[in-house]
Amino acid sequence: MTRAEQSPAPTTGVATPSLSDMICVLKSVTAKEINRMENTPGRRFWQRSFYDHVIRNERDYLRAWQYIEDNPARWAEDEYFA
């Protein structure tokens, strides 16, 4: 992907992008690239929203880590996983 194909970087005077803004750009850029590589224009790859959570302590961190570690094993049970 060339620089011209990527979203422009913020310039001076523009507010710092939010986490939501960054996730939106990530999803957009990656979906476009996958569609380009697989010749599947317009195919959706991402769910509509996302869940964010501030990790406040080690216990919370370990719980999140375990969720990430175990999650792929549960995909077959997910009604939205195709």
Buried (B, 14 or more C-beta within 10 A) or exposed (E): EEEEEEEEEEEEEEEEBEEEEEBBEEBEBEBBBEBEEEEEEEEEEEEEEEEEEEEEEEEEEEEEEEEEEEEEEEEEEEEEEE
